[in-house]
Amino acid sequence: MEKIKLFIAGDEYNISTDNDLDYVAQLGAELDSKISTLMRENARISITQAAIVTALESVSYTHLRAH
């Protein structure tokens, strides 16, 4: 298991993974972009709310691809 440091919405996360580190870094960058954009576009949204909206979009996309 390898470790990687991700920066998401200004916070640092140390992640342990068996996945390719470049892949995990790419996921982290995409997540950072989506959450940061939501927070920048709506000053009233919290990081938790932005993370939940981003997670819902991701799950919705996964379900739509499966059907």
Residue pairs with C-beta under 8 A, 6 or more apart in sequence:
1 16
1 17
1 18
2 16
2 17
2 18
2 21
3 14
3 15
3 16
3 17
4 14
4 15
4 17
4 21
4 24
4 25
4 28
5 12
5 13
5 14
5 15
6 12
6 13
6 14
6 15
6 24
6 25
6 28
6 31
6 32
7 13
7 28
7 32
8 28
8 31
8 32
8 35
9 32
9 35
9 36
9 39
9 47
9 50
9 51
11 47
13 28
15 24
15 28
17 24
31 54
34 50
34 54
34 57
35 47
35 50
35 51
35 54
38 45
38 50
38 53
38 54
39 45
39 47
39 50
45 53
